Amino acid sequence: MHGGPDAAGVPLHDFSTNSNACGPCPEALHAVQAADATRYPDPAYAALREALGAFHGVPPARIVLAASASEFIHRITALAAQQGAVQVALPPHSYGDYAQAAQARGLPVVRGGVVAAAGLQWACEPSSPLGRADPAVQPWRQGCTAPVLRVLDCAYAPLRLDEEGAWTGVPAPHLPPACWQLWTPNKALGLTGVRAAYAVAPAGMDAQVLALNALAPSWPVGAHGVALLQAWVQPAVQQWLVHSLGSLRDWKARQQGLCAELGWQVQPGSLANYFCALPNGSHPPQAFAHMLDGLRNAGIKLRDCASFGLPGQVRLGVLPPASQDALVAAWRAMVATLPNQKDMA
């Protein structure tokens, strides 16, 4: 299950994705629109890898390009299986492609806890869907070693809104050095339709980099993806992103307040531009699905968290006040028609 457009088209007010609602970033959008789609990109992506390496302060050889985060997830899982992994460790609640990639290769999935056997270990910070710190990352920062391949999904690192860890325009120095870092700037730039990603390899992983590149198809990133990633490292684009965080922070506080007014239980601890909530207590699955369908018919889409292992909850990306007010109005109009639900409004 994914958020975003569906068979009913593009929602008028789409709370179901974590894209930056201040976007699209004008400079990045212009770069994508100006991309030369009449020619192949450089198959080695030399200039792009040089720029991304400089942005992260690493040699270009440590940059691995990917068609998307999902494509990289499947590719590095395939590499882990080739290298003898016997399990894949996931956060308790996480993006479904981690488990899907493991299951496609016959690898057992372990959720939470300590990895006791050779395998692949995933972490995401801020986490999805809850937006919290990932407890698995702290041992990585402390240099703990284990016979595992570790990947930190940094999809939402540029969208952190807490004062201590907010994005400053450069990758934070506290990120663990002894793991792979997976980056997908399209969310932060409000351009999720452009599928492009990259990973930063840990130092000393030359053989794994070569193996991952050997598993990739030719030209995994097209011209528009190259343009997006080249724009990502530009100072003007980073300045726009940092400036947008102030608006997102204000909108988030307002949106959480409105949810509380509706009687929704907002899950605490979110560091990012999204959060989870339990709409007015527990509901049978059929009733819950009916509520989400009713909102969707009114142009409001929320992300059902059942596939994250949180049935009965929704994830809400932070949207501007006009969309928040539309959610409140649609919810109150819907519950007013339900028997014995007046207290829900």
N, C-alpha and C positions, 0 to 999 in steps of 0.2 A: 504494500500500500504506500502511496506517495501523495503529497499535497500538490496544489497547483491546479491547472485546468483539467477538466475531465470530460466525460461524454456530453455534459451539459454546456460545455464551453468554458470561457474565462469568467470566474466569479467577479461580481461587482466589487465585493470586499473580501479579499482572500487572506484570511488569517492562517491558512493551512501551511504556508511555507515560511522559512526563516530568512527570506531575502530582505535586504536593507530597504525599508519602505521610503527612505529619502531618495532612493535611486530612480532611474539609472544615473550613475555618475556621468556628467556631460562629456568630460574628456575621454573617458573609456568608451562611451557610446559612439562618439565621433571616430575614434580609432577603429572600432569594429565596422562601422559603416563605410570607412575609407579603405578597408582591407582589399587587397588585390586578389580576388577570387579566380582570376584567369590563369594563375600559375600555381604549381606545387610549392609548398614551403621547402626550405632547405631540409633534406631528410635527416641531417645531423643536428638541426636546430642550433647551430653554433652560436650565432649572435644572441639568440634568446637564452640559451643556457649560460652564456657569459653574463648577461644582464641579471638573471635570477641568482646566479652564484654571487655576484657582487652585492646584491640586495641582502643576501643571507650571510655574507662574509665567508663563503666557502669556495673552493675551486669549482669551475664549471663541470668537471667530471663527476661531481657528487649530485648533480641535478638529473633527475629522471622525469621525462615528460610523459603525460598520460592523457588519454582521450577524455577522461573524467575521473572523479574520485572512485566511482563505482567500477570503472574499468581497472584502475590500479588495485582496488581491493581484490578483484578476481585474479589479477596477474600475480600479485605478491603471495596470495594464497596458493596459487599453482606452484610458485617457487618454493614455498615452505614445504609443500607436499613432496616436491622433487628432492628436497634436502633432508627428508626423513621425519618431518613433523608428524606427531601422533595425535595432536589435539589442537584446538583453537580456543583461546580464552577470551571471553567477551565481558564487557560491563553488564551488570544486571539488566539494564534497559539501554538499548542501543539500536543504531541503524541496521535495518534488516539485511543489507547486502553482506555484512560481515558473516552472519550465520549462513546465508544462502551460498556464498562462495565456499565455505567450509563443507557444507552438506553436499555440494556438487562434486567434491573430491573425496567424499567418504570419511571426512575427519570429524571426530566427535567434538561437540561444543560444550565448553565449561563456562558457566556464568559466575563471575565474581570469584573471590577467594584467591589463593596462591597457586600459581602454576607449578605443578610438581613434576612435570614431564616435558620432554622436548616438544616444542610446538611454536605456534604463532600467537602473540598476545596483542590485543587491541585496547587502546584507551582513546577517549575523546574528551577534550577540555576546552571550553565548557561542554558538558555532556549534552546529548540529545536523547530524550526530549526535555529533560528537567533543567538543563542549563547550569548544572552545578559543577564544582570541582570534581575531578575523577580521582578517587583514592588510590588507584593503581599507579598514578604518576609519581607520587612522592617517593616510593622506593627507587624508581628510575632516576630521580634527581640525586638520590643518595649514592648512586653508583652500584647498587646491588646487582649482582650478576646471576644469571640463570641460563640454562640451555634453551633459550627462546629467541625468536625473531620478534622484535617489538616495533609497533607502529603507533604513533600518536597522530590521531586525526585532528588537524588544526583548522577545520572548516569554519569554526565559530570564534577562533582566537581574535580575528580582527573586529568582531562584533561584541566584544566584552564591554560592559557598561559600568562595572564596579570601579571605584576610584583607584584601588590598588593595582588592578591588572588591566586597566583600560588600554586599548591600542594607542600607540603614540606615533605610528607611521613607519615603524621598523619592527622586525620580529623581536619579541621580548627575550632578554638574555636568560630568563629563568627556565626556558624550555629545556627539557632533558637532552643532553648531547648524545647519549648512547642509545638512541633509537631513531628509526625513520620518522620523518615529519611529512605528513600529507597535507597539501595546501590546495584549496579551491576558492580562488578570489571572486568567482562570479556571484556568490551570495553577498559578500561585502559591498560589491559594486552595483548590486541591483540588476544584474544581467544573467540570471540563471539559465536563460535559453541558450547561452553560449557554453558549450560543454568543453572545458579545458581544465587541466589540473597538472600538478607536478609534485614530486617528492624530493626531499633533501635526505641524502643517505648519510649515515654516521661515518665518521672518519674510519678509514681502514677497511671499508666494505667494497673494495674494487671488484672482487670476484662476483659479489651479489649484484652490483650495478650492471656488470656485463651480462650476467644471466637474465636479469630483468629486461634489459634492452633486447636481448635475443628472443625473449618471449613476446615482444611487442610486434604488432603489424607495422608495415611501412606507413610513415606519415600519420602517427596516431592523433596528432593535433593539426587541424586544418587552418586555413589562412585567418579565419575570424578568431579562432582560439589563440593563435599566435599574437594577433593584434591585442586581444584582451590581456594576455600575460605580459606583453611588452608595456602596455599602458599601466598595469598594476604597479610596476616599480617606479613610475614617474612621480616626482615630488608633488606636482599639482594634483594628481589623483589621490595620493596619500593625504594631502591637506584637506581635500574634499571629504574623504572618509573620516578623518579625525573630527572635522567640524560637524559631520552628520551625527556623531555619537551623542552630542549634546541634545539634539532634537529627539533622538530615540530614547534617551534617558528620561526626558520630560514626558514623552508619550507613554512610556512604559508605566510610570508612576500613575498617570491618569487612568490608563487602561486597567491596571490592577485594582485601582480604587473603584471603578465602575463594576468590575466583576464582583467585588466584595459587596457593593450595594445591591446587586442582583441576588445575593445570597450564595454565590459560588465560593467554594473553598480553594483559594489560590495556594498552590504548593510553594513553600518558601525556598530560598537559596539560589534562585536563578541569577546568574552573572551576565546573561546575554540579552539579546533583543527578542526573547521569547520566554514563555513560561507555561506551566501546566495548571489546569484547574479542574475541580470536580463540580460540575453544574448541579447545585442544589441537592446534594446527597446522592445516594445510590439509586439506580434505576435498572430494571430488567434490561437485558441486551436489546430486545426488540423495541422497547420504549425509547431507549437511548438512541438507537439507529433512526427511529421515527423522528426524534427531535432534531438530529443532525440533518435529516432529509428535509424537514420543514424549514430549517434555516437556509439550506442550500436553495430551496425553491424561492426564498426571499432574497437571493443573491449573496448570502453569507456562507462562507465555507470555513469550517474549523477542521483541525486534524484529529481524527479519532486515534487515541493512543493504545488501542487494543493490540496492534501489531508490535508495539514497544513493550508489551507485558504490563500495561496499565489500563485494563478495561474500565470503562466508565468515565475516563478522564479525557480531556481535550488539551491539545497544545495550541497556543495562540501566538503567532508572530505579532510583534508590535506594529500597529498601523496608526495613521494620523487620526486626530480627533473626529473628523467627519465619519470615518469608517467605524470608529468605536461607538459613536452615537447611533449609527445604523444597526449595529449589533444589538445594542440595548433595546432599540425600538422593535426590531424583529423578534427578539426573545420575548418581550412583554406582550407583543401582539399574539405570538404563538401560544404562550402558556395561558393567556386569558381565555382561549378556546377549549382548554383541556379541563375535564372534570376534576374537582378537588385539587386544583393546582394554583389557586389564587395566591397562596403564600409564596409561590416561586417567583412572582413578579415584583 
